[in-house]
């Protein structure tokens, strides 16, 4: 006969349940990136000895120090970009069916474009076209957004205009953030080049090496922070038309429609029709803008039917 030990009376202190492990690649898709210490540890409670050895070896500092600094710059830039341009801004109506069709349309367009370039040639023109779009996309998006907002503001009722005026400043402030960053890129690049020109030709000793690294960090850190900010902000900024959904839920779709036609005719004026026979080239030229326009109007139709969005408020 065994005697069970007495059980303590009262409520038992419950320990915190273990947190489920989230893979790093999923953490990097969130708005807030994990701290550098968590990235280096992985799933462990303490950092691995091999990682510490790599970080402490002076012969590897040329690799580890730039990586650590770049991650910290990218992490803070992403946090600011997501605060200015959230993935789901105010007024944005999430429609999973529309998003799914838009993704399918994007992949189909990419496959068709690649097939046409493979069959009829023209890969040598792709870098120039991509660079042209990177240079002109922000400014054309701003002009398109301003034109669409002005048209919608003119068509709105008097009471709706008063509400739109109060909501216009947050969108304008986010646009100022974005275009201010684009304006800073050449200025910071020039300032960094001039600052590096003041350094001596060679670094002698540890003090000279530290001076060279410090000046290089001070010169180039602001430039790369702005570059990271633009990389993380460009997608949500152009997709949501600088947070104009708070002004009107249909504005991002309308701005996208105007912008895709502007880009189509800009590419036509600079590079002509896509490669291939004329009928096929005309279909390829019109296919992108027409499909985007059809999807945008379908999205607006669903906003009107399912969420009661009206043109004039």
BAGUVEX-758931 format. One record per residue (C-alpha): x, y, z; residue number from 1. Coordinates in steps of 0.05 Angstrom, whole numbers, plus 5000, padded with zeros to 4 digits. Example, Ala and Ser with C-alpha at 12.3 -4.5 7.8 and 13.67 -1.06 7.14 Angstrom:
// BAGUVEX-758931
x;y;z;pos
5246;4910;5156;1
5273;4979;5143;2
***
This chain:
// BAGUVEX-758931
x;y;z;pos
5000;5000;5000;1
5030;5066;4977;2
5016;5134;5005;3
5012;5191;4954;4
5048;5254;4975;5
5003;5312;4995;6
4985;5358;4938;7
4991;5433;4950;8
4925;5468;4956;9
4906;5530;4918;10
4915;5548;4845;11
4978;5523;4812;12
5023;5575;4779;13
5017;5563;4705;14
5080;5572;4666;15
5080;5610;4600;16
5065;5564;4542;17
5122;5556;4494;18
5117;5604;4436;19
5111;5570;4368;20
5173;5578;4326;21
5164;5623;4265;22
5213;5612;4208;23
5260;5670;4195;24
5235;5680;4124;25
5165;5692;4151;26
5191;5740;4203;27
5225;5779;4148;28
5158;5787;4112;29
5127;5822;4173;30
5126;5897;4183;31
5177;5892;4240;32
5240;5853;4226;33
5269;5813;4285;34
5329;5843;4322;35
5398;5822;4298;36
5410;5780;4360;37
5349;5737;4343;38
5373;5728;4272;39
5441;5705;4295;40
5413;5658;4347;41
5361;5625;4304;42
5321;5576;4345;43
5372;5571;4401;44
5372;5608;4467;45
5445;5627;4460;46
5486;5645;4400;47
5525;5589;4368;48
5600;5587;4381;49
5614;5585;4307;50
5575;5649;4295;51
5612;5683;4352;52
5678;5661;4322;53
5661;5689;4254;54
5639;5756;4285;55
5702;5762;4327;56
5754;5743;4276;57
5786;5808;4250;58
5803;5776;4183;59
5728;5770;4169;60
5707;5839;4191;61
5707;5862;4118;62
5647;5816;4109;63
5612;5814;4177;64
5613;5888;4193;65
5580;5910;4127;66
5528;5855;4135;67
5511;5875;4206;68
5508;5949;4190;69
5466;5936;4127;70
5416;5894;4166;71
5408;5948;4219;72
5399;6002;4166;73
5349;5959;4128;74
5311;5942;4192;75
5301;6015;4213;76
5285;6036;4141;77
5233;5981;4134;78
5201;6001;4200;79
5195;6074;4176;80
5170;6053;4107;81
5115;6010;4137;82
5094;6066;4184;83
5088;6116;4127;84
5061;6066;4076;85
5025;6010;4112;86
5007;5947;4074;87
4933;5958;4092;88
4923;6034;4096;89
4862;6068;4122;90
4802;6061;4076;91
4831;6002;4039;92
4781;5947;4026;93
4813;5878;4024;94
4781;5835;3970;95
4815;5767;3967;96
4783;5748;3900;97
4808;5812;3867;98
4877;5803;3896;99
4880;5731;3871;100
4860;5751;3800;101
4910;5808;3800;102
4966;5760;3819;103
4946;5711;3764;104
4944;5769;3715;105
5014;5791;3735;106
5044;5721;3727;107
5009;5711;3660;108
5035;5778;3635;109
5106;5760;3658;110
5103;5692;3623;111
5076;5722;3558;112
5128;5778;3558;113
5184;5727;3569;114
5158;5682;3514;115
5155;5740;3464;116
5225;5762;3481;117
5251;5691;3476;118
5219;5678;3408;119
5228;5746;3374;120
5288;5774;3413;121
5295;5841;3447;122
5327;5821;3514;123
5380;5874;3503;124
5328;5929;3510;125
5301;5903;3576;126
5352;5937;3622;127
5340;6005;3590;128
5265;5997;3596;129
5270;5976;3669;130
5315;6035;3685;131
5267;6082;3649;132
5209;6057;3691;133
5249;6064;3755;134
5266;6136;3738;135
5198;6158;3713;136
5150;6114;3754;137
5147;6157;3818;138
5137;6223;3782;139
5086;6195;3733;140
5049;6163;3792;141
5047;6230;3828;142
5020;6266;3766;143
4969;6211;3753;144
4946;6212;3826;145
4939;6288;3825;146
4898;6286;3761;147
4851;6232;3786;148
4842;6265;3854;149
4827;6332;3820;150
4775;6299;3775;151
4742;6261;3832;152
4744;6323;3876;153
4709;6363;3821;154
4655;6309;3813;155
4642;6302;3888;156
4584;6336;3924;157
4597;6397;3967;158
4591;6359;4033;159
4637;6304;4009;160
4689;6355;3987;161
4695;6381;4058;162
4710;6311;4083;163
4759;6298;4027;164
4798;6362;4045;165
4810;6336;4115;166
4834;6269;4089;167
4878;6297;4034;168
4935;6321;4079;169
4955;6251;4105;170
4961;6225;4034;171
4999;6287;4013;172
5046;6279;4073;173
5062;6208;4053;174
5075;6231;3981;175
5123;6284;4008;176
5160;6230;4046;177
5167;6188;3983;178
5189;6243;3935;179
5233;6275;3988;180
5270;6209;3992;181
5278;6206;3917;182
5305;6277;3917;183
5355;6260;3971;184
5386;6202;3932;185
5430;6244;3885;186
5445;6295;3939;187
5468;6243;3989;188
5508;6206;3935;189
5544;6270;3916;190
5557;6287;3989;191
5584;6217;4004;192
5631;6221;3944;193
5658;6288;3966;194
5666;6263;4038;195
5705;6202;4015;196
5749;6247;3973;197
5775;6280;4037;198
5804;6215;4063;199
5878;6199;4053;200
5896;6149;4000;201
5916;6094;4049;202
5900;6079;4121;203
5962;6069;4165;204
5954;6030;4229;205
5893;6015;4270;206
5876;6088;4283;207
5878;6103;4209;208
5834;6043;4193;209
5783;6063;4246;210
5783;6134;4219;211
5772;6109;4148;212
5715;6062;4170;213
5682;6117;4212;214
5683;6168;4156;215
5658;6116;4106;216
5600;6099;4153;217
5581;6172;4164;218
5584;6186;4090;219
5547;6125;4063;220
5499;6105;4118;221
5447;6160;4103;222
5450;6144;4028;223
5437;6069;4038;224
5383;6082;4090;225
5345;6123;4038;226
5356;6069;3986;227
5328;6016;4033;228
5269;6061;4050;229
5252;6069;3977;230
5258;5995;3964;231
5209;5979;4020;232
5162;6038;4008;233
5155;6035;3932;234
5111;5974;3929;235
5057;5997;3979;236
5063;6070;3956;237
5049;6056;3883;238
5000;5999;3897;239
4957;6042;3942;240
4969;6108;3906;241
5003;6142;3965;242
4949;6120;4015;243
4894;6154;3975;244
4845;6099;3994;245
4830;6140;4057;246
4806;6194;4010;247
4764;6147;3967;248
4766;6071;3964;249
4767;6070;3888;250
4825;6118;3879;251
4882;6066;3878;252
4848;6027;3822;253
4835;6091;3782;254
4906;6116;3790;255
4933;6048;3770;256
4891;6050;3707;257
4916;6119;3687;258
4988;6102;3703;259
4990;6037;3663;260
4965;6074;3601;261
5015;6130;3611;262
5071;6078;3615;263
5046;6041;3554;264
5048;6103;3510;265
5115;6125;3541;266
5145;6058;3521;267
5113;6063;3452;268
5143;6131;3440;269
5213;6110;3463;270
5219;6038;3439;271
5161;6025;3392;272
5117;5963;3391;273
5140;5898;3424;274
5180;5851;3379;275
5143;5804;3332;276
5092;5809;3276;277
5051;5872;3276;278
4984;5840;3296;279
5016;5802;3353;280
5056;5864;3374;281
4993;5907;3376;282
4958;5853;3418;283
5018;5850;3465;284
5020;5927;3470;285
4945;5932;3486;286
4940;5869;3528;287
4973;5897;3590;288
4936;5964;3596;289
4869;5934;3574;290
4874;5876;3625;291
4894;5924;3681;292
4837;5971;3663;293
4787;5913;3662;294
4810;5889;3730;295
4808;5960;3759;296
4736;5970;3735;297
4717;5902;3762;298
4747;5921;3829;299
4708;5987;3829;300
4645;5949;3811;301
4654;5902;3870;302
4667;5962;3915;303
4601;5992;3894;304
4561;5927;3899;305
4591;5897;3962;306
4615;5957;4002;307
4569;6013;3980;308
4625;6057;3951;309
4596;6114;3908;310
4632;6159;3860;311
4606;6224;3889;312
4601;6202;3961;313
***
